[in-house]
Amino acid sequence: MFDNIKKFFNSFFGRMFRGKKKVKLGLYGPPNGGKTTLANRICQDWLGEDMGSVSNVAHETREIQIKEQITIKAKGKELNFNLVDTPGIATKVDYEDFLKHMKAKEAKKRAKEATKGIIDAIKWLDDMDTVIIVLDATKDPYSQVNITIIGNLQARNIPVLLVANKVDLKKSNQKKIESAFPQYKVVGISAKYGTNM
C-alpha cells in the first residue's frame, strides 16, 4: 500500500509542480480536521520547526499561516513549495460554542477572528496552485462545509488531494470519505503519529 501511495504522490505533485518556480500548496478543510497538525508534521520534518499551535477548541488557527520555500529532497529530486495553512472553513461561527472553554469577551473575540479567517481562507483559494483537503476520518464527510469547499475547488479547477486524517482512531472510516468524493484520490493518514506521511 505504501508504494501505491508513494507512486500517487510522485505523479500528483510531479504534474502540479512541473516547471513552476514558486508553488503554493494550501491545506483546507473544516475546523479541527488536523490541518495545522499536518502542517506541523511537514514543517518539523523539513524545517525543524512548527507551523502553528493546535488545540481541541475549534478555530485555533484564525489567520492564514505561511511557511515559504520548503524544500524536500529525495532520490536526487527536489520539490520546492510554500505551505499555506488556512483557518477551518465553517458555515457558522457562534461565540456561544466557545463559552465552555473561555470567558464571554474572549469567546466573542475568537468568533469574530474565526469569521474573518474563514473569509480570508476562501479569498486565498484564487492564489493556490494545489490544495490538500484535510478531513477528519471519524466524522461524516457529507457536510455542507465539505461540499462547499470541494465545490469551490472544482469551480476554480484547482488540483485536489483528499486526506482522511486520524486513521489511528477506531471510529475512523476512510471508505466513507472515498464514497462521498469518488472523483478524488483519498489517502488515509495520521498527522499526529506520522502514519502514511
C-alpha positions, 0 to 999 in steps of 0.5 A: 500500500505504501508504494501505491501511495508513494507512486500517487504522490510522485505523479500528483505533485510531479504534474502540479509542480512541473516547471513552476518556480514558486508553488503554493500548496494550501491545506483546507478543510473544516475546523479541527480536521488536523490541518495545522497538525499536518502542517506541523508534521511537514514543517518539523520534518523539513524545517525543524520547526512548527507551523502553528499551535493546535488545540481541541477548541475549534478555530485555533488557527484564525489567520492564514499561516505561511511557511515559504520555500520548503524544500524536500529532497529525495532520490536526487529530486527536489520539490520546492513549495510554500505551505499555506495553512488556512483557518477551518472553513465553517458555515457558522461561527457562534461565540456561544460554542466557545463559552465552555472553554473561555470567558464571554469577551474572549469567546466573542473575540475568537468568533469574530477572528474565526469569521474573518479567517474563514473569509480570508481562507476562501479569498486565498483559494484564487492564489493556490496552485494545489490544495490538500483537503484535510478531513477528519476520518471519524466524522461524516464527510457529507457536510455542507462545509465539505461540499462547499469547499470541494465545490469551490475547488472544482469551480476554480479547477484547482488540483485536489488531494483528499486526506482522511486524517486520524486513521489511528482512531477506531471510529475512523472510516476512510471508505466513507470519505472515498464514497462521498468524493469518488472523483478524488484520490483519498489517502488515509493518514495520521498527522499526529503519529506520522502514519502514511506521511 
